[in-house]
Amino acid sequence: MKPLVAKTTLVALKDLKCKRLEDDYKEHPDDLIYQALEKELQKDGLLDPIVVNKQTMQPTRGNQRCWFAKKNGYTHISVIYEK
């Protein structure tokens, strides 16, 4: 029987290569898509892992969740490595 939950790894945000995680990144005040996601994440939390290329450590899905995590004091995030 296969597990129902995807196998994830906890990764330090500092180890990911993402523009939104750079120290000089500025959130655009008119980014309505992120603002809606942020409200949802504040209510429900980070439920879904991001997807990361293991060789480059770049997120292929989840850049906005990375930014939310950094902005809200997280040091690590749940990751699924793509093959």
N, C-alpha and C positions, 0 to 999 in steps of 0.2 A: 504494500500500500504506500502511495506517495504522500508526503506531507502536504498539508493544506496551505501552509505559509511559505512564501518564497524565502530562500536562504539569503540573509543579509549580513553585511559586515559593518561595524561601527568605525567610521573614519573621521579623523580630525579635520575640521574645516580648513586649517592652515595647510593641509597636504593636498587640497584640491586646487586645480588651475581653472579659475573662473573670474571673469572681469568683475562680477558683482562682489567678489570677496577681496578685491584689491582695496588697500587703505584709502585711496583717493576716489573711490566710487561714490557718486552722488545720485541719490534716488530722484527720478524725475517727478515733480509734483503732480503732473497730469497723467501719470501711468495708472489709468483706471482699472486695467486688468490686474495689476499687482495689488492695488488697494482692495479689490474684491477678494482676492486670494488671501491677503493678510487678515482680513476680517474673519474669513472662514478658518484660517489656521489658529487665530487667537481663540476662537470658540472651541474648535475640535482638537487642536494640536497637530503635530507632524505625524500623520498616520501612515503615509506612503513613503517608501525609500526613494532616493534619487537613483538614476542610472548613470554609471561612470565608465568611461573607457579606461581599462586597467593600465594600458601602456602609457597614456598621456595624463591620466588622472583628471581629465576634463569631463564635467557632467554633460551627458547628451540629453538628459531630461531631468529637470529639477533646478534650473538656475535660480528661479524665483524663490524656491524653498530654501536654497542655500543662503540667499540674501536675508530671508526672514529669520533663519537660524542665527546668522551673524548679528543681525540687528537686535535680536532678542536675547543675546548672551549665551547661546549654545556654543559649545566647543567642539562637539562631534555631531555627526549626522549618519543615519542609516543608509547604506549603499547596496545596490545590486550591481555587480560588474557585468558589463556586456561582453560577449565573446567575439 
